[in-house]
């Protein structure tokens, strides 16, 4: 088969993704919310510096400044709001720097064929590749197909969903750009599972094949190089039930399918197809 194992492909691509933002600059455009832990440093005044947590009210508490509303503000905006509150005889021109120490107010969800699915804190400048790496990368049964759903706002094209396919060990510029997609709070990332079907008997290239969306029996036989001269028009499809249930056997007449007298059956994950040989 021409494709590489999906898990290996995906990890190879993730390893080549461009580096993320400098951690020192990572929180510059992040907007504060309840649960975030900030680092507020006052130049020359360690007694006024603190690591406050944004409360459910959207406020933090600082010595001398008291309660300060910070929800929905960036680090620079919080610093500008704090500075005038610290002005006193002993500190006529305070210089305040603010950064986010722990991101706890905004999240994205990563689900599907990843190593550690679940809710991931949204960091400033977080990209699709960062979320996938936070989830431990793709699982071994990942297809390399990723969907990103955004319900609260729209993507630049006006839609609420994007899908990408990462296939090669040498990702192109487009794939790297897709991995660099900026994320927003509430985004849902789904890594699809790769399914397979097997075909044997009287076909040119028996083996295991990727189950493509909407793949039919006729398409699988075509991908396997077609029926050999010794093959017949009788095909058996063994289909396993859910959770290891009973095996169902379907018999298909290829001649009837080609003539349009019978439907070309759609395949399901883990179907085992066998093309019978002719009887001479």
Buried (B, 14 or more C-beta within 10 A) or exposed (E): EEEBBBBEBBBBBBEBBEEBBEEEEBBBEBBBBBBBBBBBBBEEBEEBBBEBBBBEEBBBEBEBBEEBBBBEBBBEBBBEBBBEBBEEEEBEEBEBBBBBBEBBBBBBBBBBBBBEBEEBBBBBBBBBBBBBBBBEBBBEBBBBBBBBBBEEEEBEEEEEEBEBEBBEEEBEEEBBEBBBBEBBBBBBBBBBBBBBBBBEBBBEEBEEBBBEEEBBBBBBBEBBEEBBEEBBBBBBBBBBEEEEEEEEEEEBBBEEBEEEEEEBBEBBEBBBBBBBBEEE
